Amino acid sequence: MELTLADFVLLVIFGSCVLVLAFTLVSRTLHARAEGRSLARRVVCRLCLHAFETRENTEILTCPSCGAANEKGRPRRLG
Ligand SMILES: [Zn+2]
């Protein structure tokens, strides 16, 4: 297969586009993952609003302040 200059230029442009896209995806994924990790650890009790961090992998967590069961994850906004 013969590679002409036009083919080469197209290849370089296409390659840099792919590189930029890959870099954007990787940095976004890393950022989202770091953010999600800190968010997943932070729990605000729905009863007493006591904020605490956990490293447990369970979905239901017990508030160390009042003992209420809390679901892990982002607090749901009402309204
Ligand atoms: Zn509580």
PDB file of the backbone (N, CA, C, O) and the ligand in Angstrom, with CONECT records:
HET     ZN  A 101       1
ATOM      1  N   MET A   1       0.851  -1.199   0.000  1.00  0.00           N
ATOM      2  CA  MET A   1       0.000   0.000   0.000  1.00  0.00           C
ATOM      3  C   MET A   1       0.881   1.241   0.000  1.00  0.00           C
ATOM      4  O   MET A   1       1.814   1.362   0.794  1.00  0.00           O
ATOM      5  N   GLU A   2       0.564   2.157  -0.908  1.00  0.00           N
ATOM      6  CA  GLU A   2       1.360   3.369  -1.041  1.00  0.00           C
ATOM      7  C   GLU A   2       0.748   4.501  -0.237  1.00  0.00           C
ATOM      8  O   GLU A   2      -0.455   4.747  -0.323  1.00  0.00           O
ATOM      9  N   LEU A   3       1.566   5.190   0.542  1.00  0.00           N
ATOM     10  CA  LEU A   3       1.067   6.260   1.400  1.00  0.00           C
ATOM     11  C   LEU A   3       1.404   7.602   0.754  1.00  0.00           C
ATOM     12  O   LEU A   3       2.569   7.989   0.676  1.00  0.00           O
ATOM     13  N   THR A   4       0.385   8.293   0.301  1.00  0.00           N
ATOM     14  CA  THR A   4       0.620   9.615  -0.292  1.00  0.00           C
ATOM     15  C   THR A   4       0.670  10.664   0.809  1.00  0.00           C
ATOM     16  O   THR A   4       0.365  10.376   1.966  1.00  0.00           O
ATOM     17  N   LEU A   5       1.058  11.885   0.440  1.00  0.00           N
ATOM     18  CA  LEU A   5       1.146  12.954   1.429  1.00  0.00           C
ATOM     19  C   LEU A   5      -0.224  13.260   2.019  1.00  0.00           C
ATOM     20  O   LEU A   5      -0.358  13.498   3.219  1.00  0.00           O
ATOM     21  N   ALA A   6      -1.238  13.251   1.158  1.00  0.00           N
ATOM     22  CA  ALA A   6      -2.602  13.523   1.630  1.00  0.00           C
ATOM     23  C   ALA A   6      -3.037  12.463   2.630  1.00  0.00           C
ATOM     24  O   ALA A   6      -3.628  12.777   3.663  1.00  0.00           O
ATOM     25  N   ASP A   7      -2.745  11.216   2.321  1.00  0.00           N
ATOM     26  CA  ASP A   7      -3.084  10.132   3.248  1.00  0.00           C
ATOM     27  C   ASP A   7      -2.372  10.330   4.577  1.00  0.00           C
ATOM     28  O   ASP A   7      -2.954  10.148   5.646  1.00  0.00           O
ATOM     29  N   PHE A   8      -1.083  10.711   4.488  1.00  0.00           N
ATOM     30  CA  PHE A   8      -0.283  10.891   5.694  1.00  0.00           C
ATOM     31  C   PHE A   8      -0.859  12.013   6.560  1.00  0.00           C
ATOM     32  O   PHE A   8      -0.996  11.867   7.775  1.00  0.00           O
ATOM     33  N   VAL A   9      -1.201  13.156   5.902  1.00  0.00           N
ATOM     34  CA  VAL A   9      -1.763  14.293   6.635  1.00  0.00           C
ATOM     35  C   VAL A   9      -3.079  13.888   7.297  1.00  0.00           C
ATOM     36  O   VAL A   9      -3.318  14.190   8.467  1.00  0.00           O
ATOM     37  N   LEU A  10      -3.924  13.204   6.536  1.00  0.00           N
ATOM     38  CA  LEU A  10      -5.205  12.746   7.082  1.00  0.00           C
ATOM     39  C   LEU A  10      -4.982  11.841   8.290  1.00  0.00           C
ATOM     40  O   LEU A  10      -5.677  11.929   9.302  1.00  0.00           O
ATOM     41  N   LEU A  11      -3.995  10.975   8.145  1.00  0.00           N
ATOM     42  CA  LEU A  11      -3.694  10.030   9.213  1.00  0.00           C
ATOM     43  C   LEU A  11      -3.246  10.776  10.474  1.00  0.00           C
ATOM     44  O   LEU A  11      -3.656  10.448  11.587  1.00  0.00           O
ATOM     45  N   VAL A  12      -2.383  11.801  10.268  1.00  0.00           N
ATOM     46  CA  VAL A  12      -1.883  12.569  11.409  1.00  0.00           C
ATOM     47  C   VAL A  12      -3.034  13.315  12.083  1.00  0.00           C
ATOM     48  O   VAL A  12      -3.142  13.325  13.309  1.00  0.00           O
ATOM     49  N   ILE A  13      -3.893  13.939  11.272  1.00  0.00           N
ATOM     50  CA  ILE A  13      -5.029  14.688  11.832  1.00  0.00           C
ATOM     51  C   ILE A  13      -5.951  13.742  12.587  1.00  0.00           C
ATOM     52  O   ILE A  13      -6.376  14.031  13.706  1.00  0.00           O
ATOM     53  N   PHE A  14      -6.254  12.613  11.963  1.00  0.00           N
ATOM     54  CA  PHE A  14      -7.126  11.637  12.590  1.00  0.00           C
ATOM     55  C   PHE A  14      -6.504  11.123  13.887  1.00  0.00           C
ATOM     56  O   PHE A  14      -7.180  10.970  14.904  1.00  0.00           O
ATOM     57  N   GLY A  15      -5.200  10.860  13.823  1.00  0.00           N
ATOM     58  CA  GLY A  15      -4.505  10.350  14.997  1.00  0.00           C
ATOM     59  C   GLY A  15      -4.518  11.338  16.142  1.00  0.00           C
ATOM     60  O   GLY A  15      -4.726  10.948  17.291  1.00  0.00           O
ATOM     61  N   SER A  16      -4.297  12.632  15.846  1.00  0.00           N
ATOM     62  CA  SER A  16      -4.286  13.616  16.923  1.00  0.00           C
ATOM     63  C   SER A  16      -5.682  13.796  17.494  1.00  0.00           C
ATOM     64  O   SER A  16      -5.844  14.016  18.694  1.00  0.00           O
ATOM     65  N   CYS A  17      -6.696  13.702  16.629  1.00  0.00           N
ATOM     66  CA  CYS A  17      -8.079  13.788  17.117  1.00  0.00           C
ATOM     67  C   CYS A  17      -8.358  12.652  18.102  1.00  0.00           C
ATOM     68  O   CYS A  17      -8.936  12.857  19.169  1.00  0.00           O
ATOM     69  N   VAL A  18      -7.939  11.470  17.720  1.00  0.00           N
ATOM     70  CA  VAL A  18      -8.155  10.306  18.587  1.00  0.00           C
ATOM     71  C   VAL A  18      -7.406  10.490  19.898  1.00  0.00           C
ATOM     72  O   VAL A  18      -7.922  10.163  20.967  1.00  0.00           O
ATOM     73  N   LEU A  19      -6.182  11.016  19.812  1.00  0.00           N
ATOM     74  CA  LEU A  19      -5.383  11.239  21.018  1.00  0.00           C
ATOM     75  C   LEU A  19      -6.063  12.232  21.942  1.00  0.00           C
ATOM     76  O   LEU A  19      -6.169  12.000  23.146  1.00  0.00           O
ATOM     77  N   VAL A  20      -6.527  13.348  21.370  1.00  0.00           N
ATOM     78  CA  VAL A  20      -7.194  14.378  22.178  1.00  0.00           C
ATOM     79  C   VAL A  20      -8.450  13.802  22.822  1.00  0.00           C
ATOM     80  O   VAL A  20      -8.707  14.022  24.006  1.00  0.00           O
ATOM     81  N   LEU A  21      -9.225  13.069  22.040  1.00  0.00           N
ATOM     82  CA  LEU A  21     -10.453  12.457  22.564  1.00  0.00           C
ATOM     83  C   LEU A  21     -10.135  11.494  23.703  1.00  0.00           C
ATOM     84  O   LEU A  21     -10.800  11.491  24.739  1.00  0.00           O
ATOM     85  N   ALA A  22      -9.095  10.670  23.488  1.00  0.00           N
ATOM     86  CA  ALA A  22      -8.722   9.693  24.507  1.00  0.00           C
ATOM     87  C   ALA A  22      -8.268  10.407  25.769  1.00  0.00           C
ATOM     88  O   ALA A  22      -8.632  10.009  26.875  1.00  0.00           O
ATOM     89  N   PHE A  23      -7.469  11.464  25.608  1.00  0.00           N
ATOM     90  CA  PHE A  23      -6.976  12.203  26.773  1.00  0.00           C
ATOM     91  C   PHE A  23      -8.137  12.837  27.533  1.00  0.00           C
ATOM     92  O   PHE A  23      -8.188  12.791  28.762  1.00  0.00           O
ATOM     93  N   THR A  24      -9.080  13.435  26.775  1.00  0.00           N
ATOM     94  CA  THR A  24     -10.239  14.056  27.419  1.00  0.00           C
ATOM     95  C   THR A  24     -11.039  13.021  28.207  1.00  0.00           C
ATOM     96  O   THR A  24     -11.432  13.260  29.349  1.00  0.00           O
ATOM     97  N   LEU A  25     -11.269  11.881  27.587  1.00  0.00           N
ATOM     98  CA  LEU A  25     -12.041  10.827  28.243  1.00  0.00           C
ATOM     99  C   LEU A  25     -11.340  10.358  29.511  1.00  0.00           C
ATOM    100  O   LEU A  25     -11.972  10.195  30.555  1.00  0.00           O
ATOM    101  N   VAL A  26     -10.021  10.140  29.413  1.00  0.00           N
ATOM    102  CA  VAL A  26      -9.273   9.630  30.566  1.00  0.00           C
ATOM    103  C   VAL A  26      -9.289  10.640  31.698  1.00  0.00           C
ATOM    104  O   VAL A  26      -9.532  10.275  32.848  1.00  0.00           O
ATOM    105  N   SER A  27      -9.030  11.921  31.387  1.00  0.00           N
ATOM    106  CA  SER A  27      -8.990  12.922  32.452  1.00  0.00           C
ATOM    107  C   SER A  27     -10.369  13.099  33.072  1.00  0.00           C
ATOM    108  O   SER A  27     -10.497  13.282  34.283  1.00  0.00           O
ATOM    109  N   ARG A  28     -11.415  13.042  32.222  1.00  0.00           N
ATOM    110  CA  ARG A  28     -12.774  13.168  32.744  1.00  0.00           C
ATOM    111  C   ARG A  28     -13.119  12.000  33.656  1.00  0.00           C
ATOM    112  O   ARG A  28     -13.701  12.173  34.727  1.00  0.00           O
ATOM    113  N   THR A  29     -12.749  10.810  33.208  1.00  0.00           N
ATOM    114  CA  THR A  29     -13.043   9.610  33.995  1.00  0.00           C
ATOM    115  C   THR A  29     -12.322   9.661  35.332  1.00  0.00           C
ATOM    116  O   THR A  29     -12.894   9.330  36.370  1.00  0.00           O
ATOM    117  N   LEU A  30     -11.042  10.084  35.299  1.00  0.00           N
ATOM    118  CA  LEU A  30     -10.279  10.159  36.539  1.00  0.00           C
ATOM    119  C   LEU A  30     -10.900  11.181  37.476  1.00  0.00           C
ATOM    120  O   LEU A  30     -11.023  10.943  38.678  1.00  0.00           O
ATOM    121  N   HIS A  31     -11.292  12.325  36.916  1.00  0.00           N
ATOM    122  CA  HIS A  31     -11.874  13.382  37.740  1.00  0.00           C
ATOM    123  C   HIS A  31     -13.198  12.920  38.345  1.00  0.00           C
ATOM    124  O   HIS A  31     -13.444  13.098  39.538  1.00  0.00           O
ATOM    125  N   ALA A  32     -14.044  12.328  37.508  1.00  0.00           N
ATOM    126  CA  ALA A  32     -15.350  11.864  37.986  1.00  0.00           C
ATOM    127  C   ALA A  32     -15.169  10.781  39.034  1.00  0.00           C
ATOM    128  O   ALA A  32     -15.921  10.711  40.006  1.00  0.00           O
ATOM    129  N   ARG A  33     -14.165   9.935  38.828  1.00  0.00           N
ATOM    130  CA  ARG A  33     -13.949   8.842  39.764  1.00  0.00           C
ATOM    131  C   ARG A  33     -13.502   9.392  41.124  1.00  0.00           C
ATOM    132  O   ARG A  33     -13.980   8.942  42.165  1.00  0.00           O
ATOM    133  N   ALA A  34     -12.581  10.367  41.110  1.00  0.00           N
ATOM    134  CA  ALA A  34     -12.105  10.944  42.366  1.00  0.00           C
ATOM    135  C   ALA A  34     -13.252  11.641  43.088  1.00  0.00           C
ATOM    136  O   ALA A  34     -13.378  11.551  44.309  1.00  0.00           O
ATOM    137  N   GLU A  35     -14.089  12.339  42.313  1.00  0.00           N
ATOM    138  CA  GLU A  35     -15.211  13.045  42.911  1.00  0.00           C
ATOM    139  C   GLU A  35     -16.212  12.049  43.479  1.00  0.00           C
ATOM    140  O   GLU A  35     -16.712  12.221  44.590  1.00  0.00           O
ATOM    141  N   GLY A  36     -16.499  11.009  42.707  1.00  0.00           N
ATOM    142  CA  GLY A  36     -17.458  10.013  43.147  1.00  0.00           C
ATOM    143  C   GLY A  36     -16.971   9.268  44.371  1.00  0.00           C
ATOM    144  O   GLY A  36     -17.761   8.870  45.227  1.00  0.00           O
ATOM    145  N   ARG A  37     -15.648   9.082  44.448  1.00  0.00           N
ATOM    146  CA  ARG A  37     -15.112   8.348  45.579  1.00  0.00           C
ATOM    147  C   ARG A  37     -15.332   9.138  46.874  1.00  0.00           C
ATOM    148  O   ARG A  37     -15.748   8.585  47.892  1.00  0.00           O
ATOM    149  N   SER A  38     -15.041  10.448  46.813  1.00  0.00           N
ATOM    150  CA  SER A  38     -15.212  11.244  48.030  1.00  0.00           C
ATOM    151  C   SER A  38     -16.685  11.406  48.354  1.00  0.00           C
ATOM    152  O   SER A  38     -17.065  11.470  49.523  1.00  0.00           O
ATOM    153  N   LEU A  39     -17.535  11.475  47.299  1.00  0.00           N
ATOM    154  CA  LEU A  39     -18.975  11.603  47.537  1.00  0.00           C
ATOM    155  C   LEU A  39     -19.537  10.318  48.111  1.00  0.00           C
ATOM    156  O   LEU A  39     -20.411  10.350  48.978  1.00  0.00           O
ATOM    157  N   ALA A  40     -19.042   9.190  47.633  1.00  0.00           N
ATOM    158  CA  ALA A  40     -19.567   7.907  48.087  1.00  0.00           C
ATOM    159  C   ALA A  40     -19.191   7.659  49.536  1.00  0.00           C
ATOM    160  O   ALA A  40     -19.888   6.934  50.246  1.00  0.00           O
ATOM    161  N   ARG A  41     -18.096   8.254  49.977  1.00  0.00           N
ATOM    162  CA  ARG A  41     -17.664   8.050  51.357  1.00  0.00           C
ATOM    163  C   ARG A  41     -18.437   8.949  52.310  1.00  0.00           C
ATOM    164  O   ARG A  41     -18.585   8.640  53.493  1.00  0.00           O
ATOM    165  N   ARG A  42     -18.931  10.071  51.778  1.00  0.00           N
ATOM    166  CA  ARG A  42     -19.570  11.032  52.657  1.00  0.00           C
ATOM    167  C   ARG A  42     -21.053  10.737  52.761  1.00  0.00           C
ATOM    168  O   ARG A  42     -21.740  10.599  51.749  1.00  0.00           O
ATOM    169  N   VAL A  43     -21.528  10.643  53.949  1.00  0.00           N
ATOM    170  CA  VAL A  43     -22.939  10.362  54.187  1.00  0.00           C
ATOM    171  C   VAL A  43     -23.478  11.407  55.142  1.00  0.00           C
ATOM    172  O   VAL A  43     -22.858  11.722  56.158  1.00  0.00           O
ATOM    173  N   VAL A  44     -24.638  11.938  54.804  1.00  0.00           N
ATOM    174  CA  VAL A  44     -25.304  12.864  55.714  1.00  0.00           C
ATOM    175  C   VAL A  44     -26.559  12.175  56.220  1.00  0.00           C
ATOM    176  O   VAL A  44     -27.412  11.763  55.434  1.00  0.00           O
ATOM    177  N   CYS A  45     -26.666  12.055  57.512  1.00  0.00           N
ATOM    178  CA  CYS A  45     -27.803  11.376  58.106  1.00  0.00           C
ATOM    179  C   CYS A  45     -29.089  12.114  57.767  1.00  0.00           C
ATOM    180  O   CYS A  45     -29.174  13.336  57.890  1.00  0.00           O
ATOM    181  N   ARG A  46     -30.106  11.337  57.330  1.00  0.00           N
ATOM    182  CA  ARG A  46     -31.358  11.980  56.925  1.00  0.00           C
ATOM    183  C   ARG A  46     -32.183  12.403  58.123  1.00  0.00           C
ATOM    184  O   ARG A  46     -33.124  13.185  57.983  1.00  0.00           O
ATOM    185  N   LEU A  47     -31.845  11.898  59.299  1.00  0.00           N
ATOM    186  CA  LEU A  47     -32.616  12.250  60.494  1.00  0.00           C
ATOM    187  C   LEU A  47     -32.015  13.431  61.252  1.00  0.00           C
ATOM    188  O   LEU A  47     -32.701  14.418  61.520  1.00  0.00           O
ATOM    189  N   CYS A  48     -30.721  13.324  61.597  1.00  0.00           N
ATOM    190  CA  CYS A  48     -30.125  14.369  62.430  1.00  0.00           C
ATOM    191  C   CYS A  48     -29.156  15.236  61.641  1.00  0.00           C
ATOM    192  O   CYS A  48     -28.566  16.165  62.193  1.00  0.00           O
ATOM    193  N   LEU A  49     -28.982  14.939  60.338  1.00  0.00           N
ATOM    194  CA  LEU A  49     -28.099  15.698  59.452  1.00  0.00           C
ATOM    195  C   LEU A  49     -26.631  15.649  59.898  1.00  0.00           C
ATOM    196  O   LEU A  49     -25.830  16.505  59.524  1.00  0.00           O
ATOM    197  N   HIS A  50     -26.304  14.664  60.678  1.00  0.00           N
ATOM    198  CA  HIS A  50     -24.909  14.468  61.067  1.00  0.00           C
ATOM    199  C   HIS A  50     -24.138  13.942  59.858  1.00  0.00           C
ATOM    200  O   HIS A  50     -24.526  12.943  59.254  1.00  0.00           O
ATOM    201  N   ALA A  51     -23.036  14.627  59.507  1.00  0.00           N
ATOM    202  CA  ALA A  51     -22.242  14.204  58.352  1.00  0.00           C
ATOM    203  C   ALA A  51     -21.081  13.348  58.826  1.00  0.00           C
ATOM    204  O   ALA A  51     -20.363  13.708  59.759  1.00  0.00           O
ATOM    205  N   PHE A  52     -20.910  12.211  58.169  1.00  0.00           N
ATOM    206  CA  PHE A  52     -19.808  11.333  58.529  1.00  0.00           C
ATOM    207  C   PHE A  52     -19.289  10.636  57.289  1.00  0.00           C
ATOM    208  O   PHE A  52     -19.985  10.526  56.280  1.00  0.00           O
ATOM    209  N   GLU A  53     -18.049  10.165  57.382  1.00  0.00           N
ATOM    210  CA  GLU A  53     -17.453   9.457  56.259  1.00  0.00           C
ATOM    211  C   GLU A  53     -17.347   7.981  56.592  1.00  0.00           C
ATOM    212  O   GLU A  53     -17.161   7.597  57.747  1.00  0.00           O
ATOM    213  N   THR A  54     -17.470   7.163  55.557  1.00  0.00           N
ATOM    214  CA  THR A  54     -17.398   5.730  55.787  1.00  0.00           C
ATOM    215  C   THR A  54     -16.572   5.082  54.692  1.00  0.00           C
ATOM    216  O   THR A  54     -16.475   5.604  53.582  1.00  0.00           O
ATOM    217  N   ARG A  55     -15.991   3.965  55.004  1.00  0.00           N
ATOM    218  CA  ARG A  55     -15.264   3.197  53.994  1.00  0.00           C
ATOM    219  C   ARG A  55     -15.920   1.848  53.785  1.00  0.00           C
ATOM    220  O   ARG A  55     -15.390   0.982  53.088  1.00  0.00           O
ATOM    221  N   GLU A  56     -17.075   1.684  54.396  1.00  0.00           N
ATOM    222  CA  GLU A  56     -17.788   0.422  54.233  1.00  0.00           C
ATOM    223  C   GLU A  56     -18.420   0.356  52.850  1.00  0.00           C
ATOM    224  O   GLU A  56     -18.731   1.386  52.250  1.00  0.00           O
ATOM    225  N   ASN A  57     -18.606  -0.842  52.356  1.00  0.00           N
ATOM    226  CA  ASN A  57     -19.176  -1.021  51.030  1.00  0.00           C
ATOM    227  C   ASN A  57     -20.650  -1.392  51.078  1.00  0.00           C
ATOM    228  O   ASN A  57     -21.233  -1.773  50.063  1.00  0.00           O
ATOM    229  N   THR A  58     -21.244  -1.280  52.244  1.00  0.00           N
ATOM    230  CA  THR A  58     -22.647  -1.639  52.359  1.00  0.00           C
ATOM    231  C   THR A  58     -23.520  -0.479  51.909  1.00  0.00           C
ATOM    232  O   THR A  58     -23.101   0.678  51.961  1.00  0.00           O
ATOM    233  N   GLU A  59     -24.736  -0.789  51.467  1.00  0.00           N
ATOM    234  CA  GLU A  59     -25.645   0.236  50.974  1.00  0.00           C
ATOM    235  C   GLU A  59     -26.340   0.956  52.121  1.00  0.00           C
ATOM    236  O   GLU A  59     -26.685   2.133  52.015  1.00  0.00           O
ATOM    237  N   ILE A  60     -26.537   0.242  53.206  1.00  0.00           N
ATOM    238  CA  ILE A  60     -27.210   0.829  54.359  1.00  0.00           C
ATOM    239  C   ILE A  60     -26.174   1.095  55.452  1.00  0.00           C
ATOM    240  O   ILE A  60     -25.434   0.197  55.852  1.00  0.00           O
ATOM    241  N   LEU A  61     -26.134   2.326  55.921  1.00  0.00           N
ATOM    242  CA  LEU A  61     -25.165   2.699  56.943  1.00  0.00           C
ATOM    243  C   LEU A  61     -25.895   3.210  58.166  1.00  0.00           C
ATOM    244  O   LEU A  61     -26.956   3.827  58.079  1.00  0.00           O
ATOM    245  N   THR A  62     -25.297   2.936  59.298  1.00  0.00           N
ATOM    246  CA  THR A  62     -25.900   3.380  60.540  1.00  0.00           C
ATOM    247  C   THR A  62     -25.234   4.670  61.001  1.00  0.00           C
ATOM    248  O   THR A  62     -24.008   4.753  61.079  1.00  0.00           O
ATOM    249  N   CYS A  63     -26.043   5.662  61.303  1.00  0.00           N
ATOM    250  CA  CYS A  63     -25.534   6.947  61.754  1.00  0.00           C
ATOM    251  C   CYS A  63     -24.880   6.778  63.129  1.00  0.00           C
ATOM    252  O   CYS A  63     -25.498   6.233  64.043  1.00  0.00           O
ATOM    253  N   PRO A  64     -23.636   7.241  63.281  1.00  0.00           N
ATOM    254  CA  PRO A  64     -22.964   7.094  64.575  1.00  0.00           C
ATOM    255  C   PRO A  64     -23.541   8.034  65.630  1.00  0.00           C
ATOM    256  O   PRO A  64     -23.273   7.874  66.821  1.00  0.00           O
ATOM    257  N   SER A  65     -24.320   8.998  65.199  1.00  0.00           N
ATOM    258  CA  SER A  65     -24.850   9.967  66.151  1.00  0.00           C
ATOM    259  C   SER A  65     -26.200   9.534  66.712  1.00  0.00           C
ATOM    260  O   SER A  65     -26.414   9.556  67.924  1.00  0.00           O
ATOM    261  N   CYS A  66     -27.125   9.132  65.804  1.00  0.00           N
ATOM    262  CA  CYS A  66     -28.463   8.813  66.279  1.00  0.00           C
ATOM    263  C   CYS A  66     -28.837   7.355  66.008  1.00  0.00           C
ATOM    264  O   CYS A  66     -29.849   6.879  66.523  1.00  0.00           O
ATOM    265  N   GLY A  67     -28.049   6.645  65.217  1.00  0.00           N
ATOM    266  CA  GLY A  67     -28.307   5.242  64.997  1.00  0.00           C
ATOM    267  C   GLY A  67     -29.317   4.939  63.901  1.00  0.00           C
ATOM    268  O   GLY A  67     -29.723   3.789  63.736  1.00  0.00           O
ATOM    269  N   ALA A  68     -29.729   5.957  63.148  1.00  0.00           N
ATOM    270  CA  ALA A  68     -30.692   5.734  62.072  1.00  0.00           C
ATOM    271  C   ALA A  68     -29.996   5.107  60.867  1.00  0.00           C
ATOM    272  O   ALA A  68     -28.809   5.330  60.630  1.00  0.00           O
ATOM    273  N   ALA A  69     -30.769   4.309  60.103  1.00  0.00           N
ATOM    274  CA  ALA A  69     -30.219   3.678  58.911  1.00  0.00           C
ATOM    275  C   ALA A  69     -30.270   4.658  57.749  1.00  0.00           C
ATOM    276  O   ALA A  69     -31.305   5.266  57.476  1.00  0.00           O
ATOM    277  N   ASN A  70     -29.141   4.802  57.073  1.00  0.00           N
ATOM    278  CA  ASN A  70     -29.065   5.721  55.937  1.00  0.00           C
ATOM    279  C   ASN A  70     -28.635   4.976  54.696  1.00  0.00           C
ATOM    280  O   ASN A  70     -27.818   4.058  54.762  1.00  0.00           O
ATOM    281  N   GLU A  71     -29.193   5.378  53.548  1.00  0.00           N
ATOM    282  CA  GLU A  71     -28.757   4.824  52.281  1.00  0.00           C
ATOM    283  C   GLU A  71     -27.538   5.587  51.800  1.00  0.00           C
ATOM    284  O   GLU A  71     -27.470   6.812  51.909  1.00  0.00           O
ATOM    285  N   LYS A  72     -26.585   4.856  51.271  1.00  0.00           N
ATOM    286  CA  LYS A  72     -25.380   5.509  50.779  1.00  0.00           C
ATOM    287  C   LYS A  72     -25.656   6.172  49.441  1.00  0.00           C
ATOM    288  O   LYS A  72     -26.541   5.740  48.703  1.00  0.00           O
ATOM    289  N   GLY A  73     -24.909   7.211  49.127  1.00  0.00           N
ATOM    290  CA  GLY A  73     -25.075   7.898  47.857  1.00  0.00           C
ATOM    291  C   GLY A  73     -25.428   9.350  48.035  1.00  0.00           C
ATOM    292  O   GLY A  73     -25.448   9.874  49.149  1.00  0.00           O
ATOM    293  N   ARG A  74     -25.709   9.999  46.909  1.00  0.00           N
ATOM    294  CA  ARG A  74     -26.060  11.407  46.958  1.00  0.00           C
ATOM    295  C   ARG A  74     -27.370  11.597  47.709  1.00  0.00           C
ATOM    296  O   ARG A  74     -28.318  10.835  47.519  1.00  0.00           O
ATOM    297  N   PRO A  75     -27.418  12.597  48.548  1.00  0.00           N
ATOM    298  CA  PRO A  75     -28.689  12.874  49.219  1.00  0.00           C
ATOM    299  C   PRO A  75     -29.714  13.371  48.209  1.00  0.00           C
ATOM    300  O   PRO A  75     -29.427  14.240  47.386  1.00  0.00           O
ATOM    301  N   ARG A  76     -30.898  12.812  48.286  1.00  0.00           N
ATOM    302  CA  ARG A  76     -31.943  13.185  47.339  1.00  0.00           C
ATOM    303  C   ARG A  76     -32.558  14.520  47.720  1.00  0.00           C
ATOM    304  O   ARG A  76     -32.889  14.758  48.881  1.00  0.00           O
ATOM    305  N   ARG A  77     -32.706  15.383  46.732  1.00  0.00           N
ATOM    306  CA  ARG A  77     -33.299  16.675  47.007  1.00  0.00           C
ATOM    307  C   ARG A  77     -34.810  16.583  46.907  1.00  0.00           C
ATOM    308  O   ARG A  77     -35.347  15.943  46.003  1.00  0.00           O
ATOM    309  N   LEU A  78     -35.468  17.209  47.813  1.00  0.00           N
ATOM    310  CA  LEU A  78     -36.933  17.202  47.810  1.00  0.00           C
ATOM    311  C   LEU A  78     -37.434  18.416  47.055  1.00  0.00           C
ATOM    312  O   LEU A  78     -36.875  19.507  47.167  1.00  0.00           O
ATOM    313  N   GLY A  79     -38.493  18.216  46.285  1.00  0.00           N
ATOM    314  CA  GLY A  79     -39.073  19.344  45.535  1.00  0.00           C
ATOM    315  C   GLY A  79     -38.263  19.553  44.304  1.00  0.00           C
ATOM    316  O   GLY A  79     -38.560  20.449  43.514  1.00  0.00           O
TER     317      GLY A  79
HETATM  318 ZN    ZN A 101     -28.209  10.614  62.608  1.00  0.00          ZN2+
END
